[in-house]
């Protein structure tokens, strides 16, 4: 069989492992965890029996990071099994480069976390090999019933596939919905921090394989997640199986109404604060597909309830002309950096409006790539509030020349708290990507291939320009809706299946499809229950806000 790397190829006898072939091809960079072949992840100890191309996966790749996290989670769960037998463990949400973990019913303290960390390091140092076996669905369900993991039992019962790949060490079997490393010795780098009665399990970041990423305490971000967890308790939905039961019991319509009522109450609370604090400028930021546009429109409605008409302004209208945009390393224009905006024109315009002056506001023509001023001059009405929306809304450079006592900052993001099961979360970035795939196809006629291709660049810009400043917010708003994933599945599933197996984005599309496969199917008639001003309407269509 012929095995290729990006720069080499050799003939091997059948049965050679992925690791053996990569090393022989001189394609085994430091930190290699697995390989990608034809849009499929191959573990290092997998045997090869046909021609293929292997691309090594490390912590520098999104899939590599997920493999590392899965394997480290296994080590953590095994350590907790040794220290807290039969105790429920819940892996809740992302915290920077880590995950927040708690043991329901137990409040952990520093000495407890040190014990857990020491046991994890002992297991990693033993370099125990993960045993992999294919189990029937019935055997997997029987095992998890004995382990009292009803969340997994309920999830697996609804899957139509007849078998699962299970992994084991020391008698503990787990199902992690993805590939693993060969052994525990591959996940020696991590740190742990006490947090809110649980702990953060922190992973390495990017190309630094030797150190866990520094932990950045973001209290406002954590408060939003805590609020979302409270909403999950109110709604009675924490895992996908809970949502499936709700749909089976014909309770989804009521569930949608309560979801939307919680959003409405949270938006009104932000509007009330803006009104009571006599603010005149709202700076709104958030990552891609967070629902900023619809949130801005709904916030404007609530502010009008308090007697404040609103002037919504998009930072996009302050782009410098396309030919003057800074260049990126790959030769493309950089629309994401602060230097892509005419910040002085923006702040001068805002200052003029706040001073009661007439101002000529620009309008960026994206087709021509230039600003134009073919709009009449404008000034604020008495009591009118400016809502300025854009990815740089919380960057201090935007507000440093504006009157500080008149500014209110809001950060909007989709922070889903719905898990597949207690040990497997659904990533917020995956939800936002699904939103964007649906929206780009619905309103921009982009095939999913294009959206998937630019996503890594979008994520890189978010980390650099958006999340850095999120703690500057006076309020954070979680745009996630606990019912939205089955709705997005209706729109995204067939689109993702269009991505061909020879596409460089096939692996990402396949991973999203795999997640969607665990979500319940939805009767399309339920869509008529989603209000026309729902944040979700920005992506699936039917929003009645005039410019959403």
Backbone torsions as a table, in degrees:
resi	resn	phi	psi	omega
1	UNK	NA	146.5	179.4
2	UNK	-99.9	122.2	177.6
3	UNK	-113.5	130.4	-177.2
4	UNK	-115.9	149.4	165.3
5	UNK	-113.1	-171.3	179.9
6	UNK	-66.3	-27.1	-173.7
7	UNK	-127.6	9.3	-172.7
8	UNK	-156.4	164.1	171.5
9	UNK	-154.4	148.9	179.6
10	UNK	-149.1	160.3	174.7
11	UNK	-95.8	134.0	-179.9
12	UNK	-130.1	152.3	171.1
13	UNK	-71.0	150.8	179.3
14	UNK	-61.1	147.0	178.0
15	UNK	99.2	-7.4	176.1
16	UNK	-67.1	146.4	-179.5
17	UNK	-81.3	162.7	176.6
18	UNK	-57.6	-43.9	-178.6
19	UNK	-62.9	-44.0	180.0
20	UNK	-60.9	-43.3	-178.2
21	UNK	-68.1	-43.4	179.3
22	UNK	-60.7	-42.6	-179.5
23	UNK	-66.8	-40.7	178.7
24	UNK	-66.1	-29.3	178.7
25	UNK	-85.9	3.4	-175.9
26	UNK	55.1	43.1	-177.2
27	UNK	-130.2	43.2	-178.0
28	UNK	-124.8	73.1	-178.4
29	UNK	-64.1	159.3	179.0
30	UNK	-57.2	136.1	178.9
31	UNK	88.3	9.8	179.1
32	UNK	-65.7	129.6	-176.9
33	UNK	-112.2	-28.2	-178.8
34	UNK	-168.2	-168.3	177.9
35	UNK	-141.4	154.4	174.4
36	UNK	-103.8	135.1	178.5
37	UNK	-142.8	112.4	177.3
38	UNK	59.0	36.6	178.6
39	UNK	80.7	10.6	178.9
40	UNK	-123.1	142.2	176.2
41	UNK	-85.0	128.1	176.6
42	UNK	-112.0	126.2	177.8
43	UNK	-72.4	155.9	-172.0
44	UNK	-62.8	-28.1	-179.7
45	UNK	-96.7	9.8	174.4
46	UNK	-67.5	139.4	174.9
47	UNK	-86.3	139.9	-179.7
48	UNK	-105.0	139.6	-176.9
49	UNK	-132.7	8.2	178.2
50	UNK	-154.6	165.6	-179.9
51	UNK	-58.3	141.4	176.5
52	UNK	-166.9	169.5	173.2
53	UNK	-112.2	132.9	-179.1
54	UNK	-111.9	130.2	176.0
55	UNK	-119.1	116.7	-177.2
56	UNK	-64.2	143.3	177.3
57	UNK	-112.5	127.4	178.3
58	UNK	-127.3	-174.3	177.1
59	UNK	-65.1	-12.3	177.1
60	UNK	-77.9	-13.9	177.7
61	UNK	-102.1	145.5	178.3
62	UNK	-57.8	-44.2	-179.9
63	UNK	-66.1	-37.0	177.2
64	UNK	-62.0	-41.1	178.6
65	UNK	-63.4	-37.4	180.0
66	UNK	-68.9	-37.9	176.3
67	UNK	-62.0	-43.9	179.7
68	UNK	-62.1	-45.5	-177.9
69	UNK	-64.4	-43.4	178.6
70	UNK	-57.3	-46.3	-176.6
71	UNK	-67.5	-39.0	177.8
72	UNK	-68.1	-36.3	176.6
73	UNK	-62.8	-37.7	177.8
74	UNK	-61.6	-46.6	179.4
75	UNK	-59.9	-42.2	179.2
76	UNK	-63.0	-45.4	-178.6
77	UNK	-65.4	-35.4	177.3
78	UNK	-67.6	-40.8	177.1
79	UNK	-61.9	-42.8	179.4
80	UNK	-67.6	-33.4	177.1
81	UNK	-63.3	-39.4	178.9
82	UNK	-67.7	-37.9	-173.6
83	UNK	-91.7	-30.9	-177.6
84	UNK	-133.3	71.6	-175.1
85	UNK	-55.3	134.0	176.2
86	UNK	64.9	13.4	177.9
87	UNK	-80.8	135.4	176.0
88	UNK	-68.0	137.1	178.2
89	UNK	-124.8	133.8	179.2
90	UNK	-126.5	122.7	175.4
91	UNK	-95.1	112.6	-163.2
92	UNK	-92.7	-60.4	-172.3
93	UNK	-160.9	168.2	179.9
94	UNK	-72.5	140.5	171.5
95	UNK	-132.5	95.5	-175.7
96	UNK	62.4	-124.3	179.1
97	UNK	-95.0	25.6	-179.8
98	UNK	-139.8	-171.6	177.8
99	UNK	-129.8	147.9	176.7
100	UNK	-92.0	130.3	-175.9
101	UNK	-126.1	139.3	174.1
102	UNK	-139.6	158.6	176.2
103	UNK	-111.5	97.9	-175.8
104	UNK	-51.6	128.8	-179.8
105	UNK	93.0	-9.4	179.8
106	UNK	-126.7	128.6	173.5
107	UNK	-97.9	117.2	-177.8
108	UNK	-86.9	146.7	176.1
109	UNK	-121.8	175.1	-172.5
110	UNK	-55.0	-42.6	-177.7
111	UNK	-65.9	-31.0	176.8
112	UNK	-67.9	-41.2	-177.4
113	UNK	-68.8	-36.0	175.8
114	UNK	-61.3	-41.5	178.1
115	UNK	-62.1	-44.2	-179.9
116	UNK	-63.7	-45.3	-179.1
117	UNK	-62.2	-42.8	179.9
118	UNK	-62.4	-40.3	179.1
119	UNK	-67.4	-38.0	176.9
120	UNK	-63.4	-42.3	-179.9
121	UNK	-66.7	-35.7	176.5
122	UNK	-62.1	-44.6	179.9
123	UNK	-65.8	-38.5	178.4
124	UNK	-66.4	-41.4	-179.4
125	UNK	-66.1	-28.2	178.0
126	UNK	-70.9	-15.9	179.1
127	UNK	51.3	52.2	-178.0
128	UNK	-73.3	136.3	-177.2
129	UNK	-82.5	133.9	174.1
130	UNK	-74.1	121.5	174.1
131	UNK	-84.5	131.0	-177.5
132	UNK	-118.3	128.3	177.4
133	UNK	-139.2	150.2	175.4
134	UNK	-92.7	119.0	-179.7
135	UNK	-107.4	151.2	169.7
136	UNK	-71.8	157.8	178.4
137	UNK	-59.8	-38.4	-178.4
138	UNK	-63.8	-41.8	179.4
139	UNK	-66.5	-39.7	179.3
140	UNK	-64.4	-44.2	179.6
141	UNK	-62.7	-42.2	-179.7
142	UNK	-61.2	-42.8	-179.6
143	UNK	-63.7	-46.8	-177.2
144	UNK	-71.2	-25.2	171.7
145	UNK	-64.9	-43.0	177.8
146	UNK	-64.5	-31.4	179.7
147	UNK	-84.0	1.3	-179.7
148	UNK	62.1	29.6	178.0
149	UNK	-100.2	74.2	-175.8
150	UNK	-64.2	-28.5	179.1
151	UNK	-60.5	-43.7	178.2
152	UNK	-70.5	-39.9	-180.0
153	UNK	-57.1	-48.6	-178.6
154	UNK	-64.0	-38.8	-179.5
155	UNK	-67.5	-47.6	-175.9
156	UNK	-68.8	-31.2	178.5
157	UNK	-59.1	-30.6	-175.2
158	UNK	-90.6	-2.0	179.2
159	UNK	-86.7	133.8	-177.2
160	UNK	-79.0	-14.8	-176.3
161	UNK	-72.9	146.9	-173.1
162	UNK	-87.4	-7.6	-176.0
163	UNK	-148.0	164.1	-179.5
164	UNK	-142.6	149.5	172.1
165	UNK	-86.5	117.1	-179.3
166	UNK	-108.5	149.6	-179.6
167	UNK	-122.7	147.8	-175.9
168	UNK	-144.5	146.5	164.9
169	UNK	-145.4	134.0	172.9
170	UNK	55.0	38.2	175.4
171	UNK	82.7	-3.8	177.2
172	UNK	-98.4	123.1	178.1
173	UNK	-106.3	143.2	178.8
174	UNK	-140.5	157.0	176.1
175	UNK	-126.1	114.2	-171.8
176	UNK	-114.9	11.6	171.5
177	UNK	61.3	28.0	179.6
178	UNK	177.6	175.3	-176.0
179	UNK	-70.7	158.8	-178.7
180	UNK	-127.2	168.3	171.0
181	UNK	-75.4	173.3	-179.3
182	UNK	-70.8	-40.6	-172.8
183	UNK	-152.8	172.0	-177.9
184	UNK	-68.6	-20.9	-179.6
185	UNK	-66.4	-14.3	179.8
186	UNK	-78.8	-11.9	-174.9
187	UNK	-123.5	54.8	-179.2
188	UNK	-84.0	-17.7	-172.9
189	UNK	-97.9	112.7	177.1
190	UNK	-169.4	163.1	170.2
191	UNK	-136.8	167.0	-179.6
192	UNK	-136.8	143.1	-178.6
193	UNK	-134.1	140.1	175.4
194	UNK	-69.9	137.6	179.5
195	UNK	-157.9	118.1	169.8
196	UNK	49.7	46.5	178.4
197	UNK	81.0	-4.3	176.1
198	UNK	-127.1	-145.0	178.5
199	UNK	-154.7	160.3	173.0
200	UNK	-101.7	127.9	173.2
201	UNK	-99.8	109.9	-170.5
202	UNK	-101.5	131.3	-176.9
203	UNK	-100.6	170.2	170.9
204	UNK	-66.5	160.9	179.2
205	UNK	-117.9	126.7	171.2
206	UNK	59.0	-132.3	-172.5
207	UNK	-83.3	-5.8	179.2
208	UNK	-85.5	95.1	-176.4
209	UNK	-82.2	-9.8	-170.9
210	UNK	-98.5	-12.3	-175.8
211	UNK	-136.3	141.0	171.1
212	UNK	-69.5	149.3	179.0
213	UNK	-63.1	144.7	176.1
214	UNK	-63.4	142.5	179.7
215	UNK	-86.9	125.5	178.7
216	UNK	-107.7	117.0	-178.6
217	UNK	-75.9	119.9	-178.8
218	UNK	-124.2	84.6	-172.4
219	UNK	-62.3	-37.2	-178.5
220	UNK	-68.0	-40.1	177.3
221	UNK	-61.3	-43.0	179.6
222	UNK	-65.4	-35.2	179.0
223	UNK	-63.8	-37.7	178.8
224	UNK	-65.4	-42.6	177.2
225	UNK	-63.3	-39.3	178.4
226	UNK	-62.7	-41.6	176.9
227	UNK	-62.2	-41.5	179.9
228	UNK	-64.8	-37.7	176.8
229	UNK	-63.8	-38.3	176.5
230	UNK	-63.3	-41.0	177.8
231	UNK	-61.4	-39.9	178.7
232	UNK	-61.3	-39.2	178.2
233	UNK	-65.5	-43.0	178.1
234	UNK	-60.2	-41.1	-175.8
235	UNK	-83.5	-14.8	180.0
236	UNK	71.5	28.5	-178.6
237	UNK	-134.7	114.7	175.7
238	UNK	-122.4	-27.6	179.0
239	UNK	-124.5	162.4	-178.8
240	UNK	-58.4	-35.0	-179.8
241	UNK	-62.4	-33.0	176.2
242	UNK	-63.4	-41.9	179.5
243	UNK	-67.0	-38.5	178.7
244	UNK	-62.0	-44.0	178.7
245	UNK	-62.3	-37.9	-179.6
246	UNK	-63.4	-41.0	178.8
247	UNK	-68.0	-42.9	179.4
248	UNK	-62.3	-32.9	-178.9
249	UNK	-88.5	7.1	177.6
250	UNK	60.0	40.1	178.7
251	UNK	-110.9	9.0	-173.6
252	UNK	-67.9	-36.7	-178.0
253	UNK	-61.2	-43.6	177.4
254	UNK	-64.9	-39.3	178.8
255	UNK	-59.1	-43.1	177.6
256	UNK	-60.5	-43.6	-178.5
257	UNK	-61.9	-42.2	-179.6
258	UNK	-69.1	-41.6	173.8
259	UNK	-50.9	-51.5	-175.4
260	UNK	-68.4	-34.3	177.9
261	UNK	-64.8	-38.5	177.0
262	UNK	-64.0	-40.7	175.4
263	UNK	-60.9	-45.9	-177.0
264	UNK	-60.1	-43.2	-179.4
265	UNK	-65.1	-40.1	-179.0
266	UNK	-68.1	-39.2	178.2
267	UNK	-66.2	-41.5	179.8
268	UNK	-63.9	-35.8	178.7
269	UNK	-63.5	-39.4	177.1
270	UNK	-66.0	-42.8	178.6
271	UNK	-62.0	-40.5	179.4
272	UNK	-61.2	-42.0	179.7
273	UNK	-64.6	-42.2	179.0
274	UNK	-61.2	-43.5	179.7
275	UNK	-65.1	-48.9	-175.1
276	UNK	-69.3	-25.9	179.5
277	UNK	-93.2	4.4	175.0
278	UNK	56.4	46.2	178.7
279	UNK	-86.5	149.5	-178.9
280	UNK	-118.8	-12.1	178.4
281	UNK	-132.4	127.2	173.4
282	UNK	-108.4	120.1	176.1
283	UNK	-99.3	118.7	-173.8
284	UNK	-117.1	124.3	177.7
285	UNK	-132.1	165.3	177.2
286	UNK	170.9	160.7	-178.7
287	UNK	-74.9	177.6	-179.3
288	UNK	-58.6	138.3	174.9
289	UNK	61.2	30.7	175.7
290	UNK	-87.8	-7.9	-179.8
291	UNK	86.4	27.3	-177.3
292	UNK	-59.8	-41.0	-173.4
293	UNK	-64.2	-48.5	179.5
294	UNK	-69.0	-37.2	177.0
295	UNK	-59.8	-43.4	178.8
296	UNK	-59.7	-41.4	179.3
297	UNK	-66.2	-41.1	179.8
298	UNK	-70.8	-36.7	176.3
299	UNK	-62.2	-39.5	178.7
300	UNK	-61.4	-38.6	178.4
301	UNK	-63.9	-43.6	-179.2
302	UNK	-68.3	-36.4	177.2
303	UNK	-66.2	-34.1	178.1
304	UNK	-66.7	-29.2	174.5
305	UNK	-60.5	-29.9	179.2
306	UNK	-91.9	8.8	175.6
307	UNK	93.0	16.8	-176.8
308	UNK	-117.4	107.1	167.6
309	UNK	-63.8	155.8	-175.4
310	UNK	-126.2	145.7	174.9
311	UNK	-113.8	107.5	-179.5
312	UNK	-89.1	127.8	-177.6
313	UNK	-127.1	133.0	177.9
314	UNK	-98.9	132.5	175.6
315	UNK	-61.3	-24.7	-178.8
316	UNK	-58.5	-27.1	179.7
317	UNK	-71.7	-8.4	-179.4
318	UNK	-106.2	16.9	171.4
319	UNK	-59.5	144.1	168.8
320	UNK	-73.8	162.9	-177.7
321	UNK	-57.9	143.6	-172.2
322	UNK	-54.9	-38.6	-177.8
323	UNK	-66.9	-17.1	-179.6
324	UNK	-100.2	-1.2	-178.9
325	UNK	-63.7	145.3	177.1
326	UNK	-64.4	152.7	-179.3
327	UNK	-96.6	147.3	174.8
328	UNK	-96.4	171.9	-177.0
329	UNK	-60.5	-34.1	-177.7
330	UNK	-82.5	5.0	176.7
331	UNK	88.7	1.9	178.1
332	UNK	-93.8	160.1	178.5
333	UNK	-73.7	142.6	-177.8
334	UNK	-97.6	103.3	177.8
335	UNK	-88.3	-7.2	-169.8
336	UNK	-98.9	-26.1	-176.8
337	UNK	-73.3	158.9	178.5
338	UNK	-61.6	-29.5	-179.3
339	UNK	-67.5	-12.4	177.2
340	UNK	-77.4	-10.9	-179.3
341	UNK	-106.6	149.0	171.6
342	UNK	-87.1	83.1	-173.1
343	UNK	-64.1	-39.1	-179.2
344	UNK	-63.5	-44.3	178.1
345	UNK	-61.1	-40.6	-178.9
346	UNK	-63.1	-51.4	-177.1
347	UNK	-68.7	-34.5	176.0
348	UNK	-64.4	-40.6	179.6
349	UNK	-64.6	-44.5	179.5
350	UNK	-63.7	-42.1	179.5
351	UNK	-62.5	-42.7	178.6
352	UNK	-61.2	-43.2	178.8
353	UNK	-63.5	-42.4	-179.5
354	UNK	-66.3	-27.4	179.3
355	UNK	-86.2	5.1	177.5
356	UNK	82.1	13.7	-177.4
357	UNK	-87.7	158.4	169.8
358	UNK	-81.0	135.1	-174.7
359	UNK	-130.6	137.8	172.4
360	UNK	-87.5	109.9	-178.5
361	UNK	-90.7	136.0	178.8
362	UNK	-75.4	161.7	173.0
363	UNK	-134.0	118.8	-176.9
364	UNK	-83.8	123.9	177.8
365	UNK	-90.7	102.0	-175.3
366	UNK	-68.5	-28.9	178.8
367	UNK	-66.7	-43.8	-179.5
368	UNK	-87.3	-21.3	-179.8
369	UNK	77.0	27.3	-179.3
370	UNK	-139.0	157.6	172.4
371	UNK	-82.3	147.1	170.3
372	UNK	-132.9	160.9	-177.8
373	UNK	-123.4	38.3	-176.9
374	UNK	-83.8	26.9	177.1
375	UNK	-112.7	149.6	-179.9
376	UNK	-69.6	158.1	177.4
377	UNK	-62.7	153.0	-176.6
378	UNK	-137.0	153.9	174.2
379	UNK	-143.6	160.9	-177.4
380	UNK	-77.1	144.6	171.4
381	UNK	-79.7	162.4	176.5
382	UNK	-58.1	129.4	178.8
383	UNK	79.5	-0.4	-177.1
384	UNK	-71.6	139.6	-179.4
385	UNK	-111.1	136.0	176.3
386	UNK	-86.8	130.3	169.8
387	UNK	-112.5	107.2	-178.6
388	UNK	-100.8	116.4	-174.2
389	UNK	-112.6	133.9	176.4
390	UNK	172.4	163.6	-174.4
391	UNK	-65.9	-22.8	-178.8
392	UNK	-98.0	16.7	-173.7
393	UNK	-57.5	-30.6	-177.8
394	UNK	-100.8	4.5	175.5
395	UNK	-69.2	126.9	-178.5
396	UNK	-55.7	-25.0	-179.8
397	UNK	-62.7	-25.1	-179.8
398	UNK	-76.8	-33.7	-171.2
399	UNK	-104.9	-5.3	-171.2
400	UNK	-65.0	-24.7	179.4
401	UNK	-100.4	1.1	-179.6
402	UNK	-96.6	155.4	179.8
403	UNK	-65.1	116.1	-172.5
404	UNK	-59.5	-35.3	-175.5
405	UNK	-76.3	-3.5	179.6
406	UNK	-105.7	1.6	-172.5
407	UNK	-104.8	138.3	172.4
408	UNK	-128.0	128.3	-174.9
409	UNK	-107.5	134.8	179.4
410	UNK	-129.3	135.6	174.7
411	UNK	-115.2	124.6	-179.4
412	UNK	-114.4	130.6	176.9
413	UNK	-154.0	157.1	-179.5
414	UNK	-95.4	104.1	-175.6
415	UNK	-114.9	82.8	-177.6
416	UNK	-69.1	138.8	175.7
417	UNK	-110.7	9.9	178.7
418	UNK	-82.3	126.3	178.2
419	UNK	-101.8	157.8	166.0
420	UNK	-65.3	-50.0	173.0
421	UNK	-153.0	-175.8	-174.4
422	UNK	-58.4	-29.8	-174.1
423	UNK	-101.9	-3.6	-175.0
424	UNK	-136.1	108.2	-177.0
425	UNK	-87.7	162.8	170.7
426	UNK	-101.0	121.2	-172.6
427	UNK	-72.2	139.1	179.4
428	UNK	-61.8	-34.8	179.6
429	UNK	-66.3	-32.9	177.8
430	UNK	-67.6	-38.0	178.4
431	UNK	-65.3	-43.9	178.8
432	UNK	-64.5	-36.9	177.7
433	UNK	-65.1	-41.4	176.6
434	UNK	-62.1	-42.3	175.9
435	UNK	-57.3	-45.2	-175.1
436	UNK	-69.3	-38.6	177.4
437	UNK	-58.3	-45.3	-179.0
438	UNK	-67.0	-47.3	-178.9
439	UNK	-63.2	-45.7	-178.5
440	UNK	-61.3	-35.5	179.3
441	UNK	-76.0	-39.7	-177.2
442	UNK	-68.2	-43.2	-168.0
443	UNK	-115.5	-13.7	-178.2
444	UNK	-122.2	-2.2	178.4
445	UNK	59.8	31.3	176.5
446	UNK	-88.1	132.3	172.1
447	UNK	-70.1	156.0	-179.1
448	UNK	-57.8	-29.9	178.9
449	UNK	-53.7	-43.1	-178.5
450	UNK	-68.7	-42.4	-180.0
451	UNK	-64.5	-42.8	178.6
452	UNK	-64.0	-37.1	-176.4
453	UNK	-65.8	-37.2	-176.7
454	UNK	-89.9	-8.2	-174.1
455	UNK	-58.4	-43.0	178.3
456	UNK	-58.3	-38.0	178.6
457	UNK	-69.7	-37.7	176.3
458	UNK	-60.3	-46.9	-178.6
459	UNK	-63.7	-39.4	179.4
460	UNK	-63.0	-42.5	178.6
461	UNK	-65.6	-36.9	178.8
462	UNK	-62.0	-45.1	-179.2
463	UNK	-63.5	-34.9	-175.8
464	UNK	-82.0	-39.9	-168.4
465	UNK	-113.0	-15.8	-173.0
466	UNK	-113.5	-59.9	-174.7
467	UNK	-65.6	-24.6	178.4
468	UNK	-57.2	-32.1	-172.5
469	UNK	-109.8	8.6	-172.6
470	UNK	-64.3	-28.7	-179.7
471	UNK	-73.8	-6.6	174.5
472	UNK	-73.7	-10.7	-175.0
473	UNK	-68.3	144.2	170.7
474	UNK	-81.3	-31.6	175.7
475	UNK	-139.4	146.4	172.0
476	UNK	-118.2	141.9	-179.8
477	UNK	-126.5	125.4	178.4
478	UNK	-89.2	113.0	-177.3
479	UNK	-85.0	-2.9	-179.0
480	UNK	-67.0	146.5	175.1
481	UNK	-123.2	130.9	-172.7
482	UNK	-66.8	-14.4	-179.5
483	UNK	-99.5	-1.3	-165.8
484	UNK	-74.8	-27.8	-174.4
485	UNK	-64.0	-44.6	174.8
486	UNK	-61.5	-31.3	177.3
487	UNK	-68.4	-46.3	178.6
488	UNK	-62.7	-32.8	177.7
489	UNK	-59.8	-39.6	178.9
490	UNK	-55.9	-36.7	-174.7
491	UNK	-94.5	-32.7	-169.3
492	UNK	-94.2	-26.2	-169.3
493	UNK	-59.4	-53.2	-178.5
494	UNK	-67.4	-32.4	177.0
495	UNK	-62.0	-44.6	-178.6
496	UNK	-66.7	-31.8	179.6
497	UNK	-70.0	-13.9	176.8
498	UNK	-74.0	-19.0	-178.0
499	UNK	-70.9	120.5	-173.1
500	UNK	-75.4	157.2	-176.1
501	UNK	-67.7	-19.1	178.2
502	UNK	-92.8	6.4	178.4
503	UNK	-77.8	143.3	174.8
504	UNK	-65.1	-14.1	-179.9
505	UNK	-102.6	8.5	-177.4
506	UNK	-63.8	-39.5	-178.5
507	UNK	-60.5	-43.2	178.7
508	UNK	-66.8	-44.1	178.9
509	UNK	-61.7	-41.5	-178.8
510	UNK	-65.2	-38.1	179.2
511	UNK	-65.2	-40.5	177.6
512	UNK	-65.7	-41.2	177.4
513	UNK	-60.5	-40.7	-179.1
514	UNK	-62.1	-40.4	176.5
515	UNK	-64.9	-45.6	-178.7
516	UNK	-62.9	-28.4	179.9
517	UNK	-62.9	-23.5	-179.6
518	UNK	-88.0	-7.3	-179.9
519	UNK	-88.3	146.7	-179.6
520	UNK	-69.0	150.5	173.8
521	UNK	-76.1	147.8	-173.5
522	UNK	-120.0	139.9	172.8
523	UNK	-72.6	119.1	-178.0
524	UNK	-54.7	-23.4	179.9
525	UNK	-62.9	-22.3	-179.9
526	UNK	-67.3	-20.5	-178.2
527	UNK	-58.9	-26.9	-178.0
528	UNK	-71.4	-8.0	176.6
529	UNK	-83.3	-16.8	-177.7
530	UNK	-76.1	121.1	-175.6
531	UNK	-62.1	152.2	-179.7
532	UNK	-65.9	-18.0	177.3
533	UNK	-102.1	10.5	178.2
534	UNK	-61.6	145.8	175.0
535	UNK	-58.4	-31.5	-177.8
536	UNK	-68.7	-26.1	-179.9
537	UNK	-63.4	-23.3	177.4
538	UNK	-60.7	-25.1	-174.3
539	UNK	-105.9	-35.7	-176.4
540	UNK	-97.7	-10.8	-180.0
541	UNK	98.7	163.1	178.6
542	UNK	93.1	10.0	178.0
543	UNK	-77.3	134.9	-177.6
544	UNK	-100.4	3.9	169.6
545	UNK	-68.2	127.7	-165.9
546	UNK	-57.7	-31.3	-176.9
547	UNK	-119.2	20.5	177.0
548	UNK	-87.5	NA	NA
